[in-house]
Amino acid sequence: MIRVFRKFRVLTRKAFSKKYLLYTNVGISISLSGVGDIIEQHYEIYTSNLECWDRTRTRYMSLSGMTVGIFCHNWYNFMDRRYPGRALQTVLKKVLIDQTVASPVVILLFFATLGILRKASLQETINEMKDKFARLYAAEWVVWPPAQLCNFYLLPTKYRVLYDNTISLGYDVYTSYVLNGKTESQSFNS
């Protein structure tokens, strides 16, 4: 057991080293975005809103997690270089900037990535953004300010994406629900 623990410790040190951190962060983001979608789909199956697991949907959600993982890795590094330290005023500034700049970018990245993967037209993607963006952004304001207070105050930069994705697992279930639900225009046409 001690040998396993030592190997795990060596592996995590390597994974969270500067050399491999981007790959680690992207891998975490891909994995947990996919897990969030799987949880949401199984709930939809349980409630009879979906017949069976849609692997393509999970793959698309995972790939959208990849684009967000790349963005978040670079965003957190930028924020910590631009606003170093953990003073309360600095942390609050980071949270406000994160909510007003990064959150909308992350949501738009989800829509753009899914639009490309689904081979949706630009107009279809724009319509989906118009129908669903506000719901996701409102949820962001509930979930992320308290989570990011902890993230920016307590954690070193290298663990921010891991923490973000751990918190995001529940949020990813909701994101999957919103992104894969019908748009208002689709509901009217059905």
Secondary structure, DSSP 8 states (H G I E B T S, - for coil): -HHHHHHHHHHHHHHTSTTTHHHHHHHHHHHHHHHHHHHHHHHHHHTTS-SS--HHHHHHHHHHHHHHHHHHHHHHHHHHHHS-S--HHHHHHHHHHIIIIIHHHHHHHHHHHHHHHTT--HHHHHHHHHHHHHHHHHHHHHHHHHHHHHHHHHS-GGGHHHHHHHHHHHHHHHHHHHHHS--HHHHHH-
